[in-house]
Amino acid sequence: MRKSTGNKENKKDTSAEASPKRKTPESLVKAIAKKIKTEKSLAKQLGDITPAQVKRIEEAFPVPRLLTVGVTDFHIRKKTLNVDSPSFTPATLPVPGKTTISSQAASAAPFTPRGLTSGTATPNTQPEPQAPAFNPAQIREFTPQAYEPAESVPQTDGTASDHHLSYDPFQMSAVAQAVPTTTQYNPYLEDTSNISNNAAAWIQSQTAFIAPGQPLQYHLYAPIGPHREDLLAYQRHAHDFFMPEALREELQKKAEATFQVMPNSQLPTLDNYHTLVALDTSHRKSAAVFSYPSWVYKATSIKNGHMYTLRRLEGYRLTNERAIRSVKDWRRVNCGGVVSVIDAFTTRAFGDSSLIFVTNYHPLSKTLVEHHFTSTNRYGNRVSQAVPEPVLWSYVVQIASAIKAVHAASLAVRCMDPSKVILTDKGRIRLNACAVLDVVKFDAQRPLAELQQEDFIHFGKLILSIATNNLAVMTSPTLLGFVDQLSRTYTAEFRDTVVWLLTPAQTPGIKTVGELLSGISTHVVDVFDNSLHANDTLYSELNREVENGRIARLLMKLGTINERPEYEGNPQWSEQDGRYVIKMFRDFLFHQVDAEGKPVIDMGHIISCLNKVDAGSQEKITLTARDDQNIFVVSYNEIKKQVNAAWAELQKPSMRR
């Protein structure tokens, strides 16, 4: 019966849609009320419903809202809600006499259609959620977590949490626990006693980063480029106009060392010297040579601004004023093999009584100990390297020349320790700290002849220590074993010379420097010839730099002439006659711009134009004024003439009285 009724209602619905006749609102209200009663009777057949539930069904289908619907709105919603629509028909009819809803459903939450709001007859369909757009920025980067072996192993059934599966392959804290605490013997190490018994000692610890200093940019000045050999006799390399890169770099390093300062220095300022810089490479106190700890500083003189070396003897107390006056005698020694002594004085600026010796400063100089006795291997052990015999002969000749000059001034060297002989250049040595012992041991008066004879023994020990690469020679009472080592490496002539120096003269005879020089005359000639070649090399390099100041002189002339505010009462002097061309050439040289108005920085253009002006080239250029009203076509030779004429006019005496 319900099925046939539904078919009839479907037919009525079809006929109603096809009929153009519209029903009145009153008839529609009655039909809706009738339909609600039908739904209530159907609900009662399904089971026992309380009045409260009936009230909720009425609230789900509010009649007042439908009464306010106009004819036009109802016509629009005709397909959504129609009086002729079929009634609700369950898919499975309930069995008569058996309830399908339990009594516990009475306390259930009220049914509220999703999307319905109060006052809305028809539920609005929710739009389907759109898939989120792919955004790589929102993706979290994978970060491995710390791996702990003590954690439980994750189960294979997938029930374990994710945090048990993470580990960090770069975290070695857990792995280090499994490393044995005792180190194994390493046969490749010479000394394993200092290795700590833990795994951390196997890896070197990283030290804190220290920003390097700002050295001079040597490569900006060195002419680096390809070398060609297929040149004609009148052709030259670019290298031929400049000094070699190695020489230029060495000179610039020495200049940098000369002006080096110590920021936040705690060193005091002396009476006539300031900006002290420590030159000692070792912080250990040593009183082996002078019987007092000595320190070396670089300082700037207040009087003339020159750099000097200050040697300080710590804790010295002057007891005799004549002792410090003996330094004046060393000012008369003028020899290339002796560091010149300037002055000596005492001071308490360092917090104690100190004696200061002032000598000339030689930048980047090294002592013979630093040069010959500090060679080490990769394990940090000192390596004994044999010094070539020509180098030793050069040392012998230079020191002999220095001793000759000192003895001629009625003085004695007294100090020839390897730590007090400095190497100022390649193969160039000088005796240093010669006047110190004359002041320190002034009270122990000894004959001058005895001191001069002792200089030869000190001389022989110095050469022997360098040849055998052993500093113990300077303090050893027996030297026979060290002398025997010379026969293995050096010639018999060199060995005989060292033996002669170490052997005291038979009284009443004395040894002189003349005898030494006559015995090694052939080597003196060789050393002298090498010095001549070195002098020729430096002289030829100096010739290349003679005319390198031409561009600087030309720039000075241009700067003096251009934009001169006034000359002899004429404020427009710099822009009149040929000087206006010089001003336009200045703009052509330095103030060029490109098509977009940006400045053109071309060093090659500037240098090329200045060289052409200096040479007086006949090449012509076009000069344009800043207002684009004047254009000149002139040659570089004409510009040179105008520059010389204006410069000569500035140099002539003034016309005014």
Phi and psi in degrees as a GROMACS rama.xvg file:
@    title "Ramachandran Plot"
@    xaxis  label "Phi"
@    yaxis  label "Psi"
@TYPE xy
-67.5075  -32.8509  ARG-2
-69.7487  -42.3484  LYS-3
-67.6833  -37.4671  SER-4
-60.8072  -42.1907  THR-5
-62.4917  -35.5697  GLY-6
-67.3605  -38.1741  ASN-7
-64.3474  -39.7677  LYS-8
-65.8534  -35.2428  GLU-9
-63.8324  -38.233  ASN-10
-67.2756  -41.0529  LYS-11
-62.2061  -38.6619  LYS-12
-63.3921  -40.617  ASP-13
-66.0886  -40.4593  THR-14
-69.8086  -34.0611  SER-15
-66.9761  -39.871  ALA-16
-67.5849  -33.7849  GLU-17
-76.7919  -26.4564  ALA-18
-76.4917  131.762  SER-19
-77.2705  -7.0263  PRO-20
-77.2713  133.721  LYS-21
-101.665  141.63  ARG-22
-87.2013  155.755  LYS-23
-77.3264  159.796  THR-24
-62.1211  -35.2504  PRO-25
-62.9201  -42.0379  GLU-26
-65.8811  -33.7143  SER-27
-67.0308  -39.8095  LEU-28
-63.6207  -43.0201  VAL-29
-63.4855  -40.0872  LYS-30
-66.0017  -38.0159  ALA-31
-67.8733  -42.1109  ILE-32
-62.1744  -38.1937  ALA-33
-64.087  -39.105  LYS-34
-67.7381  -35.7748  LYS-35
-65.5875  -41.4194  ILE-36
-62.3498  -37.7607  LYS-37
-63.2314  -40.1598  THR-38
-66.4904  -36.3978  GLU-39
-66.0845  -42.2591  LYS-40
-64.9271  -35.8172  SER-41
-65.8272  -38.6989  LEU-42
-66.6668  -35.7145  ALA-43
-66.7503  -32.1358  LYS-44
-67.2629  -28.6391  GLN-45
-74.5473  -22.0974  LEU-46
165.296  177.572  GLY-47
-74.9049  120.867  ASP-48
-118.504  132.511  ILE-49
-75.8754  161.642  THR-50
-60.0807  -31.8087  PRO-51
-64.7255  -38.1718  ALA-52
-69.762  -34.3849  GLN-53
-63.5092  -39.3117  VAL-54
-63.3178  -36.9752  LYS-55
-66.8249  -34.1389  ARG-56
-67.9049  -37.5514  ILE-57
-65.2557  -36.8086  GLU-58
-67.9543  -27.9587  GLU-59
-71.9941  -23.3785  ALA-60
-125.883  74.9026  PHE-61
-70.0043  123.721  PRO-62
-76.3417  -36.71  VAL-63
-59.1775  -36.4876  PRO-64
-63.9929  -37.1237  ARG-65
-71.5938  -28.0645  LEU-66
-67.7095  -24.8286  LEU-67
-89.5058  0.0638708  THR-68
-77.4422  129.31  VAL-69
-78.4894  174.706  GLY-70
-67.9896  -40.0511  VAL-71
-66.7054  -45.3541  THR-72
-64.4147  -37.0304  ASP-73
-68.6452  -33.688  PHE-74
-66.1955  -32.8403  HIS-75
-71.4812  -37.7427  ILE-76
-95.3414  20.5611  ARG-77
-60.5775  -40.1451  LYS-78
-73.8632  -23.4071  LYS-79
-79.385  -44.1046  THR-80
-136.588  118.559  LEU-81
-135.13  141.441  ASN-82
-64.5789  -25.3177  VAL-83
-90.521  6.42053  ASP-84
-66.4928  148.093  SER-85
-66.9863  147.741  PRO-86
-74.021  166.73  SER-87
-67.0145  127.766  PHE-88
-124.878  113.024  THR-89
-64.1133  149.294  PRO-90
-67.403  -34.9065  ALA-91
-125.778  117.366  THR-92
-71.59  140.481  LEU-93
-70.9763  152.266  PRO-94
-76.3047  128.707  VAL-95
-59.9315  139.021  PRO-96
84.581  1.70271  GLY-97
-128.058  122.159  LYS-98
-81.8198  139.981  THR-99
-100.249  -10.9242  THR-100
-113.54  124.188  ILE-101
-75.5352  167.457  SER-102
-70.2061  -18.2608  SER-103
-74.4225  -12.7535  GLN-104
-71.2843  -14.5791  ALA-105
-67.1377  -31.6008  ALA-106
-89.9136  7.26578  SER-107
-73.3029  161.392  ALA-108
-67.0728  145.845  ALA-109
-64.1275  147.085  PRO-110
-79.0851  125.885  PHE-111
-128.053  116.619  THR-112
-60.6193  137.029  PRO-113
-67.7592  132.23  ARG-114
91.6853  -9.64316  GLY-115
-85.0506  142.945  LEU-116
-125.084  160.635  THR-117
-61.9022  133.838  SER-118
89.023  8.67823  GLY-119
-115.988  122.581  THR-120
-80.4284  -34.6365  ALA-121
-118.006  126.871  THR-122
-67.1846  139.726  PRO-123
-86.8926  135.749  ASN-124
-74.5441  129.751  THR-125
-77.4112  136.868  GLN-126
-69.516  145.59  PRO-127
-65.6231  134.153  GLU-128
-65.4246  133.859  PRO-129
-81.1843  147.273  GLN-130
-67.092  132.737  ALA-131
-63.5057  142.392  PRO-132
-70.086  147.984  ALA-133
-75.7469  121.439  PHE-134
-127.449  106.64  ASN-135
-63.2912  -24.4119  PRO-136
-68.8295  -24.1961  ALA-137
-85.6353  -6.56952  GLN-138
-79.2124  127.263  ILE-139
-77.2005  134.657  ARG-140
-73.5243  141.441  GLU-141
-71.7698  125.47  PHE-142
-123.387  111.365  THR-143
-66.3697  140.172  PRO-144
-93.1467  170.102  GLN-145
-68.0122  136.927  ALA-146
-97.2291  123.342  TYR-147
-119.465  114.956  GLU-148
-65.3298  -19.8054  PRO-149
-73.9297  -14.579  ALA-150
-70.7188  155.409  GLU-151
-69.0227  150.872  SER-152
-75.1762  133.143  VAL-153
-64.3711  146.102  PRO-154
-73.0009  152.605  GLN-155
-82.8801  -9.23015  THR-156
-88.0949  2.41848  ASP-157
82.902  9.45424  GLY-158
-84.8462  -13.9837  THR-159
-72.6156  153.377  ALA-160
-76.3658  164.547  SER-161
-72.1302  -28.4705  ASP-162
-68.5848  -14.0065  HIS-163
-80.0392  -14.7298  HIS-164
-92.8968  -7.2995  LEU-165
-89.3995  147.08  SER-166
-155.257  160.053  TYR-167
-115.557  110.422  ASP-168
-69.9437  -14.1999  PRO-169
-94.5604  -5.79914  PHE-170
-92.8432  114.185  GLN-171
-105.317  15.1476  MET-172
-66.539  -40.6309  SER-173
-75.8013  -33.6582  ALA-174
-70.0819  -32.7717  VAL-175
-65.0505  -21.9898  ALA-176
-69.0505  -27.2811  GLN-177
-84.7932  -8.42949  ALA-178
-74.2194  137.011  VAL-179
-63.0113  144.347  PRO-180
-78.9676  -15.6967  THR-181
-104.027  133.489  THR-182
-81.6161  148.137  THR-183
-88.2806  158.718  GLN-184
-71.6854  131.818  TYR-185
-108.188  112.257  ASN-186
-71.3127  -12.923  PRO-187
-87.6998  -7.60467  TYR-188
-96.5149  137.509  LEU-189
-76.8006  -31.4832  GLU-190
-139.813  115.777  ASP-191
-110.636  12.033  THR-192
-72.4716  -24.3276  SER-193
-92.4787  2.61295  ASN-194
-80.7375  126.54  ILE-195
-73.2514  155.785  SER-196
-90.0775  58.1506  ASN-197
-151.474  164.321  ASN-198
-71.8582  -24.3534  ALA-199
-66.2761  -23.3181  ALA-200
-74.2519  -13.9969  ALA-201
-72.1942  -25.4692  TRP-202
-111.974  131.579  ILE-203
-71.0011  136.485  GLN-204
-77.308  142.778  SER-205
-80.6567  131.429  GLN-206
-84.5304  161.268  THR-207
-66.716  141.951  ALA-208
-70.6477  129.768  PHE-209
-115.152  120.323  ILE-210
-63.9994  127.958  ALA-211
-68.5444  158.276  PRO-212
-67.7654  171.567  GLY-213
-101.101  89.3174  GLN-214
-76.3448  169.071  PRO-215
-66.7819  143.764  LEU-216
-83.6308  85.275  GLN-217
-65.1621  -32.872  TYR-218
-69.2647  -15.8895  HIS-219
-75.5798  -14.9049  LEU-220
-110.384  -20.932  TYR-221
-79.948  129.362  ALA-222
-76.9802  92.6613  PRO-223
-98.687  131.441  ILE-224
-177.045  177.157  GLY-225
-71.3107  151.285  PRO-226
-106.375  136.135  HIS-227
-122.851  143.115  ARG-228
-109.184  -16.9057  GLU-229
-88.7518  58.7589  ASP-230
-111.011  151.143  LEU-231
-79.1045  175.56  LEU-232
-66.0974  -32.0663  ALA-233
-92.7122  -0.923201  TYR-234
-92.353  151.397  GLN-235
-134.66  152.487  ARG-236
-78.9206  161.303  HIS-237
-65.5071  -27.4413  ALA-238
-68.5994  -22.4243  HIS-239
-69.9569  -16.5171  ASP-240
-96.9012  -0.360179  PHE-241
-134.767  159.406  PHE-242
-71.7073  158.386  MET-243
-59.9483  151.631  PRO-244
-61.8531  -38.8825  GLU-245
-64.2128  -42.6492  ALA-246
-67.5677  -41.8692  LEU-247
-64.143  -42.2688  ARG-248
-65.4239  -39.165  GLU-249
-64.0063  -43.0961  GLU-250
-65.4714  -38.4762  LEU-251
-70.804  -33.998  GLN-252
-64.8293  -40.2208  LYS-253
-66.364  -37.4622  LYS-254
-66.146  -38.2343  ALA-255
-65.7729  -40.6  GLU-256
-66.8107  -31.6166  ALA-257
-65.77  -39.5779  THR-258
-98.0178  14.9182  PHE-259
-71.5855  139.961  GLN-260
-129.895  164.208  VAL-261
-110.41  110.536  MET-262
-68.1835  144.243  PRO-263
56.2919  38.7701  ASN-264
-74.4308  140.886  SER-265
-97.2396  5.34257  GLN-266
-72.8789  143.481  LEU-267
-77.3138  171.724  PRO-268
-106.07  124.452  THR-269
-84.7485  -177.497  LEU-270
-62.0861  -49.0247  ASP-271
-115.706  8.54334  ASN-272
-138.12  142.1  TYR-273
-138.84  174.507  HIS-274
55.1711  61.2676  THR-275
-76.2653  137.565  LEU-276
-130.411  125.918  VAL-277
-70.7896  133.562  ALA-278
-108.07  -5.35694  LEU-279
-71.9879  133.046  ASP-280
-88.3643  -11.0271  THR-281
-122.266  140.202  SER-282
-95.0838  6.53572  HIS-283
-86.1411  138.846  ARG-284
-78.872  134.19  LYS-285
-136.534  124.315  SER-286
-118.101  25.4576  ALA-287
-73.6852  -30.9367  ALA-288
-92.2978  -49.5633  VAL-289
-104.783  1.12219  PHE-290
68.0712  4.85633  SER-291
-136.781  143.267  TYR-292
-62.1422  134.344  PRO-293
-122.306  146.219  SER-294
-133.503  150.1  TRP-295
-120.791  134.607  VAL-296
-133.024  156.924  TYR-297
-105.928  134.751  LYS-298
-141.686  160.607  ALA-299
-108.39  132.131  THR-300
-77.411  137.221  SER-301
-74.4874  -26.7277  ILE-302
-74.1078  -49.5023  LYS-303
-122.366  -4.38504  ASN-304
77.6463  5.82328  GLY-305
-81.6868  159.868  HIS-306
-92.6844  137.39  MET-307
-135.256  163.062  TYR-308
-103.11  130.063  THR-309
-110.979  120.79  LEU-310
-104.575  119.586  ARG-311
-106.974  128.822  ARG-312
-100.16  113.438  LEU-313
-78.1513  132.226  GLU-314
77.7518  16.9171  GLY-315
-86.4168  134.133  TYR-316
-115.201  120.535  ARG-317
-76.872  123.301  LEU-318
-108.382  -16.4812  THR-319
-138.525  121.773  ASN-320
-67.0227  -27.2436  GLU-321
-66.6383  -21.7817  ARG-322
-65.5577  -43.5734  ALA-323
-77.3872  -19.6776  ILE-324
-73.6867  -19.2578  ARG-325
-67.1596  -14.2266  SER-326
-66.8657  -26.5737  VAL-327
-61.6982  -29.4471  LYS-328
-66.0002  -28.0722  ASP-329
-75.3996  -14.6427  TRP-330
-69.1099  -20.0538  ARG-331
-79.9119  -11.3565  ARG-332
-81.1071  114.355  VAL-333
-120.389  90.0392  ASN-334
-140.777  141.484  CYS-335
-70.2069  -15.8567  GLY-336
-96.327  5.70527  GLY-337
-127.772  131.785  VAL-338
-71.2229  124.493  VAL-339
-66.6722  137.23  SER-340
-95.3575  129.135  VAL-341
-100.805  -49.1057  ILE-342
-162.573  169.575  ASP-343
-150.659  139.126  ALA-344
-158.554  166.347  PHE-345
-107.618  152.85  THR-346
-153.444  156.074  THR-347
-117.417  19.221  ARG-348
-68.5249  -22.3201  ALA-349
-89.6586  6.90697  PHE-350
91.0111  1.48536  GLY-351
-147.365  -178.027  ASP-352
-87.5286  111.556  SER-353
-123.253  149.768  SER-354
-108.72  127.52  LEU-355
-114.04  128.697  ILE-356
-110.899  130.235  PHE-357
-106.472  123.266  VAL-358
-132.142  172.087  THR-359
-67.1509  150.204  ASN-360
-101.82  128.223  TYR-361
-117.296  104.636  HIS-362
-65.579  146.302  PRO-363
58.0989  27.5322  LEU-364
-81.937  151.655  SER-365
-128.797  150.297  LYS-366
-79.3628  163.93  THR-367
-66.282  -26.034  LEU-368
-66.5287  -44.1694  VAL-369
-68.1607  -30.1532  GLU-370
-85.4487  -36.6169  HIS-371
-112.881  -16.5281  HIS-372
-118.13  17.3206  PHE-373
-121.585  15.7273  THR-374
-76.216  125.95  SER-375
-127.015  158.055  THR-376
-91.8264  -170.931  ASN-377
-71.582  -15.5709  ARG-378
-91.5369  0.230443  TYR-379
87.843  4.91577  GLY-380
-90.7132  143.864  ASN-381
-72.0038  136.285  ARG-382
-106.431  133.297  VAL-383
-87.096  117.13  SER-384
-117.425  130.283  GLN-385
-74.0633  129.987  ALA-386
-81.2879  132.828  VAL-387
-57.6356  146.179  PRO-388
-64.4738  -37.8064  GLU-389
-59.1453  -34.1764  PRO-390
-66.531  -41.4375  VAL-391
-64.9624  -39.9347  LEU-392
-63.5695  -36.1039  TRP-393
-64.3244  -41.551  SER-394
-62.1123  -41.7773  TYR-395
-61.6974  -45.3201  VAL-396
-65.6355  -43.2141  VAL-397
-66.6249  -42.9945  GLN-398
-68.7612  -36.9194  ILE-399
-62.3609  -39.2101  ALA-400
-65.1084  -39.1887  SER-401
-67.6581  -41.4683  ALA-402
-63.3652  -38.5303  ILE-403
-60.0177  -43.3264  LYS-404
-68.2398  -37.8634  ALA-405
-69.2804  -44.691  VAL-406
-66.2513  -32.1969  HIS-407
-66.574  -25.3299  ALA-408
-90.2743  15.5982  ALA-409
58.8572  43.926  SER-410
-132.26  170.826  LEU-411
-129.432  144.132  ALA-412
-68.5849  -53.598  VAL-413
68.3401  -21.2867  ARG-414
-130.279  105.717  CYS-415
-133.747  44.3302  MET-416
-76.1035  145.236  ASP-417
-58.6294  -25.4757  PRO-418
-80.3215  -5.70769  SER-419
-117.468  5.91397  LYS-420
-107.054  122.637  VAL-421
-106.067  150.315  ILE-422
-106.661  107.162  LEU-423
-92.1222  -19.639  THR-424
-154.487  -178.774  ASP-425
-64.6885  111.578  LYS-426
71.7794  12.326  GLY-427
-111.702  112.833  ARG-428
-116.223  156.551  ILE-429
-143.02  143.642  ARG-430
-80.1224  131.43  LEU-431
-123.243  159.996  ASN-432
57.4915  42.1537  ALA-433
-76.5243  -32.6921  CYS-434
-88.1564  -1.22098  ALA-435
-67.904  -48.4434  VAL-436
-67.7752  -25.3143  LEU-437
-65.255  -30.5194  ASP-438
-87.0975  -44.7253  VAL-439
-65.9904  -40.8938  VAL-440
-108.079  38.7425  LYS-441
-69.0108  -36  PHE-442
-68.2006  -29.7881  ASP-443
-85.6377  80.6306  ALA-444
-69.44  125.763  GLN-445
-128.174  150.046  ARG-446
-60.7864  144.638  PRO-447
-64.5042  -39.4837  LEU-448
-62.3951  -38.0652  ALA-449
-65.7461  -40.2997  GLU-450
-67.2667  -38.2211  LEU-451
-67.6378  -36.969  GLN-452
-68.2226  -31.4372  GLN-453
-70.0193  -24.8845  GLU-454
-60.6423  -36.0419  ASP-455
-66.8349  -36.877  PHE-456
-67.6033  -43.3027  ILE-457
-62.2215  -37.0229  HIS-458
-61.9967  -46.9985  PHE-459
-64.1946  -39.8381  GLY-460
-65.0748  -37.3856  LYS-461
-62.6368  -48.2348  LEU-462
-67.2358  -37.4019  ILE-463
-66.6779  -39.1926  LEU-464
-65.9052  -36.4279  SER-465
-71.9128  -40.6109  ILE-466
-67.2932  -38.3789  ALA-467
-91.6693  -5.28519  THR-468
55.0547  48.7512  ASN-469
-144.069  116.362  ASN-470
-76.668  -12.4251  LEU-471
-67.2411  -13.3361  ALA-472
-62.666  -33.4152  VAL-473
-67.7297  -25.1661  MET-474
-117.163  -0.975681  THR-475
-77.3231  135.165  SER-476
-75.1768  -27.1318  PRO-477
-115.152  130.427  THR-478
-116.744  5.97462  LEU-479
-64.6176  -40.5664  LEU-480
-64.785  -36.8639  GLY-481
-71.3154  -35.2747  PHE-482
-66.851  -36.0745  VAL-483
-63.988  -26.197  ASP-484
-69.8086  -22.6318  GLN-485
-65.2343  -32.2029  LEU-486
-66.0137  -20.0996  SER-487
-79.1391  -24.6077  ARG-488
-119.961  -34.372  THR-489
-115.221  170.469  TYR-490
-75.4398  165.727  THR-491
-67.8537  -31.3799  ALA-492
-64.1118  -42.0495  GLU-493
-66.9484  -40.1523  PHE-494
-64.4267  -41.3107  ARG-495
-64.8297  -34.9953  ASP-496
-65.7448  -41.6579  THR-497
-66.3347  -39.674  VAL-498
-64.5195  -39.1122  VAL-499
-62.8394  -38.5205  TRP-500
-68.8483  -35.496  LEU-501
-82.2684  -17.1444  LEU-502
-87.6405  122.43  THR-503
-65.3808  152.473  PRO-504
-74.5349  147.373  ALA-505
-77.4281  125.83  GLN-506
-67.4662  144.663  THR-507
-87.4372  11.5539  PRO-508
-73.5774  158.218  GLY-509
-133.296  157.075  ILE-510
-97.8767  143.63  LYS-511
-125.221  161.957  THR-512
-69.5762  -29.0924  VAL-513
-61.1765  -40.1116  GLY-514
-62.8921  -40.4596  GLU-515
-64.69  -45.1293  LEU-516
-67.6453  -35.0117  LEU-517
-68.643  -30.8893  SER-518
-75.6543  -25.55  GLY-519
-115.877  32.8973  ILE-520
-59.8813  -37.6295  SER-521
-62.9758  -39.5639  THR-522
-74.2238  -29.4317  HIS-523
-62.8932  -40.4769  VAL-524
-64.972  -40.2573  VAL-525
-63.8595  -43.5728  ASP-526
-65.9423  -39.2751  VAL-527
-64.6165  -39.2633  PHE-528
-65.2367  -39.7023  ASP-529
-64.2854  -37.7625  ASN-530
-66.7608  -33.7736  SER-531
-66.4764  -41.2114  LEU-532
-63.9489  -40.5052  HIS-533
-65.0484  -36.5603  ALA-534
-66.5384  -41.4154  ASN-535
-63.6196  -38.6969  ASP-536
-63.5233  -46.6055  THR-537
-65.8265  -35.0662  LEU-538
-68.0149  -40.4368  TYR-539
-66.901  -36.2655  SER-540
-68.5682  -33.6161  GLU-541
-67.8649  -34.3257  LEU-542
-62.572  -31.1523  ASN-543
-69.0113  -24.1893  ARG-544
-97.9237  3.84058  GLU-545
-64.4232  -48.0803  VAL-546
-97.3069  15.8935  GLU-547
-75.074  -6.40114  ASN-548
-95.2363  8.2625  GLY-549
-64.3208  -43.974  ARG-550
-65.8776  -37.9189  ILE-551
-62.8535  -41.3559  ALA-552
-65.0514  -38.6148  ARG-553
-66.5453  -39.6967  LEU-554
-64.7408  -36.265  LEU-555
-63.2847  -40.2596  MET-556
-65.197  -43.8398  LYS-557
-64.0281  -40.8684  LEU-558
-67.4263  -29.5949  GLY-559
-75.4797  -32.1904  THR-560
-85.7387  -47.2442  ILE-561
-68.3289  141.945  ASN-562
55.6843  32.9314  GLU-563
-73.6436  124.183  ARG-564
-66.3917  -34.0102  PRO-565
-162.565  142.985  GLU-566
-146.211  118.179  TYR-567
54.6601  44.3479  GLU-568
78.5951  3.32237  GLY-569
-107.885  104.56  ASN-570
-71.2741  -16.5122  PRO-571
-101.29  19.9223  GLN-572
-62.6136  -39.5693  TRP-573
-72.3728  -9.51709  SER-574
-119.518  20.1156  GLU-575
-114.296  153.747  GLN-576
56.4554  -136.759  ASP-577
-74.2587  -13.1375  GLY-578
-70.8576  -21.3883  ARG-579
-67.997  -33.7216  TYR-580
-66.2483  -37.3456  VAL-581
-64.027  -38.2521  ILE-582
-65.1455  -41.4586  LYS-583
-66.6988  -34.5284  MET-584
-67.2377  -34.0452  PHE-585
-61.2706  -42.2554  ARG-586
-67.807  -36.9223  ASP-587
-65.0867  -30.0096  PHE-588
-83.7632  -43.4368  LEU-589
-114.207  -21.3901  PHE-590
-114.505  31.5838  HIS-591
-74.9542  148.266  GLN-592
-130.703  160.67  VAL-593
-91.6017  -168.775  ASP-594
-65.6697  -25.4535  ALA-595
-92.6394  4.11943  GLU-596
83.8507  8.66889  GLY-597
-85.4178  143.985  LYS-598
-65.7839  142.402  PRO-599
-99.2533  115.037  VAL-600
-104.895  99.7715  ILE-601
-131.571  100.389  ASP-602
-66.7169  -35.2746  MET-603
-62.2168  -39.084  GLY-604
-63.2773  -42.0278  HIS-605
-65.7975  -47.92  ILE-606
-65.1647  -40.5292  ILE-607
-63.7254  -43.611  SER-608
-67.7617  -39.939  CYS-609
-65.1817  -39.7742  LEU-610
-64.8691  -36.6243  ASN-611
-68.8977  -36.9156  LYS-612
-67.2869  -42.3794  VAL-613
-64.9462  -35.4627  ASP-614
-83.6774  -12.9581  ALA-615
72.0301  46.7624  GLY-616
-68.5873  149.506  SER-617
-86.7492  1.85808  GLN-618
-64.5958  136.437  GLU-619
-102.165  147.016  LYS-620
-132.241  163.047  ILE-621
-106.513  122.741  THR-622
-109.626  130.537  LEU-623
-119.617  135.759  THR-624
-71.4541  165.975  ALA-625
-67.7176  -29.4516  ARG-626
-89.5411  4.9518  ASP-627
58.8702  23.5645  ASP-628
-98.8577  -22.1512  GLN-629
-125.133  134.732  ASN-630
-133.035  130.036  ILE-631
-123.281  141.168  PHE-632
-113.635  106.969  VAL-633
-131.389  164.769  VAL-634
-101.178  162.796  SER-635
-64.2193  -30.5812  TYR-636
-65.8473  -39.1182  ASN-637
-66.9236  -38.697  GLU-638
-63.8621  -39.5641  ILE-639
-62.1729  -41.7621  LYS-640
-63.4872  -41.4097  LYS-641
-65.8606  -38.1887  GLN-642
-64.9366  -45.532  VAL-643
-64.5677  -38.0905  ASN-644
-66.4624  -44.4658  ALA-645
-66.3357  -37.8746  ALA-646
-65.9598  -39.7972  TRP-647
-66.6185  -35.0894  ALA-648
-66.625  -35.8025  GLU-649
-70.7423  -27.3713  LEU-650
-84.1046  -17.4003  GLN-651
-72.1436  156.958  LYS-652
-61.9331  151.852  PRO-653
-69.0127  145.635  SER-654
-78.6196  -19.9144  MET-655
-80.7068  145.583  ARG-656
